[in-house]
Structures are given as C-alpha cells and as structure tokens.
C-alpha cells in the first residue's frame, strides 16, 4: 500500500498566472479559473496537475550551474518528427533555447521557461 498519493509539482515563480498559461499552452492543459495571484494550477487529462506559486525575490536557476542549480526540470515528450515545430511553438510562447540536440545526436533540447526554469523537449518515437 502506498504511503501517500501524488498531488502536484509546484514551481516557484514571480508571476504564477503567466507561467501557468505558458505550460497550459505547451501541454494542451487547462488553467484552473479559481487560481489566485499567488497560486495557479493547470490540469491535464487523467488528473495530471502542475501548480505555480508566487515567490517574492525569486531567483531563477542557471543552466548549468552549481551556484544556482536547477533543482528540478520537466522532461516533455514530443514526436521526433515534430521536434523542430515544437521548438518554434515554445519559443513563440516565451521559452528560450539554451542547449540544442547537437544536430540530432542527443534526443533532447533544453529550454528555459518564461520564469527561467529549465525544461526539455525530448524526442520520442
């Protein structure tokens, strides 16, 4: 029997609504309309949830860095044939590419979301 049941992953950020809208667009999830200035959830099919919490004085992680370590990143699967298109879309939403896939030699590309959290678009077959 499990000790606990998974509820959510929470990302600290300066603007929870903005970051929630970014990830809702990327994942095709829904922003919870009952969110507040300090906390907003997005929900996906099957009960998946990400939450965004206002953090005054937020300092984004740096990639790669020991002094400002990432501590957490999200891996998001994208069909290999859609990787270039997905990259264009996340950049239009406010992401920044910080590490490419070395011409396809690696199966992932690393980005920073609008608040500076790293996430990867991972090629899947």
Rosetta blueprint (number, residue, H / E / L):
1 X L
2 X L
3 X L
4 X L
5 X L
6 X L
7 X L
8 X L
9 X E
10 X E
11 X E
12 X E
13 X E
14 X L
15 X L
16 X H
17 X H
18 X H
19 X H
20 X H
21 X H
22 X H
23 X H
24 X H
25 X H
26 X H
27 X H
28 X L
29 X L
30 X E
31 X E
32 X L
33 X L
34 X L
35 X L
36 X L
37 X L
38 X L
39 X E
40 X E
41 X E
42 X E
43 X E
44 X L
45 X H
46 X H
47 X H
48 X L
49 X E
50 X E
51 X E
52 X E
53 X E
54 X E
55 X L
56 X L
57 X L
58 X L
59 X L
60 X L
61 X L
62 X L
63 X L
64 X L
65 X L
66 X L
67 X L
68 X L
69 X L
70 X L
71 X L
72 X L
73 X L
74 X E
75 X E
76 X E
77 X E
78 X E
79 X E
80 X H
81 X H
82 X H
83 X H
84 X H
85 X H
86 X H
87 X H
88 X H
89 X H
90 X H
91 X H
92 X H
93 X L
94 X L
95 X L
96 X E
97 X E
98 X E
99 X E
100 X L
101 X L
102 X L
103 X L
104 X L
105 X L
106 X L
107 X L
108 X E
109 X E
110 X E
111 X E
112 X E
113 X L
114 X L
115 X L
116 X L
117 X L
118 X E
119 X E
120 X E
121 X E
122 X E
123 X E
124 X E
125 X L
